[in-house]
Amino acid sequence: MPYPELMVAPMRKDLVQIGFRELRTADDVDQVLATEKRTMLLAVNSVCGCSAGMMRPGVYLSLQGEPKPEVLTTVFAGQDLEATERAREYITGYPPSSPSVALFKDGELVYMMERHQIEGRYPEAIAEDLRAAYTEHCG
């Protein structure tokens, strides 16, 4: 069972308030991931206190400055089940992981940060790795 929306609303807001578009259905995911050719970041958000609590501020910090992805999207694992499952179909070659961050370019997955690369790290370190990916793929 998903957590009550009242509980996860602040976690959703963390990304939405900095410009992320929530993809809450499989159709939402397909409309963006199947067609978008610009650089796109997909944050797989989650309730997990430690990892997601570091991922969200890490993502925020990573977006301060240039280069950065042109399109920002998010799905919420454990909440928007259909959307998350569909998004994971686009994240090929990696097992389901939440939280996680995927970077797409020309519709192809070019970088993936899995939970094990987030867990136990500070937001600044997460941001540093993401900025390196942006420099390589978004510049």
C-alpha positions in Angstrom: 0.0 0.0 0.0 1.3 3.5 -0.8 1.9 5.9 2.0 -0.9 8.5 2.6 -0.5 11.4 0.2 -0.5 13.9 3.1 2.8 12.2 4.3 4.5 12.3 0.9 3.3 15.7 -0.3 6.4 17.5 1.2 8.7 15.0 -0.5 7.0 15.6 -3.8 7.2 19.3 -3.3 11.0 19.2 -2.8 11.5 18.5 -6.5 8.4 20.1 -7.9 9.2 23.5 -6.4 12.6 23.5 -8.1 11.1 22.9 -11.6 10.6 19.1 -11.8 7.5 17.8 -13.7 5.8 14.9 -11.9 5.0 12.0 -14.1 2.2 10.3 -12.1 0.8 7.8 -14.7 2.3 5.5 -17.3 0.9 7.8 -20.0 2.7 10.8 -18.5 5.9 8.8 -18.6 5.4 7.7 -22.2 4.5 11.3 -23.3 7.9 12.5 -22.1 10.4 9.6 -22.2 9.3 8.2 -25.5 9.5 11.5 -27.3 12.0 13.9 -25.6 15.3 14.4 -27.3 16.7 17.1 -25.1 18.8 16.2 -22.1 16.5 15.1 -19.4 16.9 14.2 -15.8 14.6 11.6 -14.2 14.6 11.5 -10.4 13.1 8.4 -9.0 11.9 9.8 -5.7 11.0 7.7 -2.6 10.0 7.8 1.0 13.3 6.3 2.2 14.5 8.7 4.8 18.2 8.4 4.5 18.8 7.9 0.8 16.0 10.0 -0.6 16.6 12.7 2.1 20.1 13.1 0.6 19.1 12.6 -3.0 16.6 15.4 -3.2 19.0 18.1 -1.9 21.8 16.6 -3.9 19.8 16.9 -7.1 19.0 20.5 -6.1 22.6 21.4 -5.6 23.6 19.7 -8.9 21.4 22.1 -10.8 23.0 25.2 -9.6 25.1 26.4 -12.5 25.7 25.2 -16.0 25.6 22.9 -17.8 22.5 21.1 -16.6 19.7 19.0 -18.1 17.1 20.9 -20.1 14.1 18.8 -18.9 13.5 17.8 -15.2 11.1 15.0 -14.5 10.3 12.8 -11.5 8.3 9.7 -10.6 7.6 8.6 -7.0 8.5 5.0 -6.2 6.0 3.3 -3.9 3.4 5.9 -4.6 2.8 6.3 -8.3 3.3 2.6 -9.0 2.3 2.5 -12.6 4.4 5.6 -13.6 7.4 4.2 -11.7 7.1 0.8 -13.4 6.9 2.4 -16.8 9.8 4.7 -16.1 11.9 1.7 -15.2 11.2 0.2 -18.6 13.2 3.1 -20.0 16.1 2.6 -17.5 17.6 -0.4 -19.3 20.4 -2.4 -17.9 19.8 -1.5 -14.3 17.7 -3.2 -11.6 14.9 -1.2 -10.0 16.4 1.3 -7.6 14.9 4.0 -5.5 15.8 6.6 -5.0 17.9 6.9 -8.2 18.7 9.5 -10.8 18.8 8.8 -14.6 20.1 11.2 -17.3 18.8 10.8 -20.8 20.1 12.4 -24.0 18.5 12.0 -27.4 16.1 9.6 -25.8 18.8 7.3 -24.6 20.0 6.6 -21.0 23.5 8.0 -20.7 24.0 8.1 -16.9 22.5 6.3 -13.9 23.0 7.0 -10.2 21.6 4.0 -8.3 20.6 3.9 -4.6 23.9 2.3 -3.6 25.7 5.4 -5.0 23.4 7.7 -3.0 23.1 5.8 0.3 25.4 7.1 3.1 26.6 10.1 1.1 26.1 13.8 1.6 24.1 15.9 -0.9 27.3 17.7 -1.9 29.0 14.5 -3.0 25.9 13.4 -4.9 25.7 16.8 -6.6 29.4 16.5 -7.6 28.8 13.2 -9.4 25.7 14.5 -11.1 27.5 17.7 -12.2 30.3 15.5 -13.7 27.6 13.7 -15.7 26.0 17.0 -16.8 29.4 18.2 -18.0 29.9 15.1 -20.1 26.4 14.9 -21.5 24.7 18.3 -21.3 27.5 20.7 -22.3 
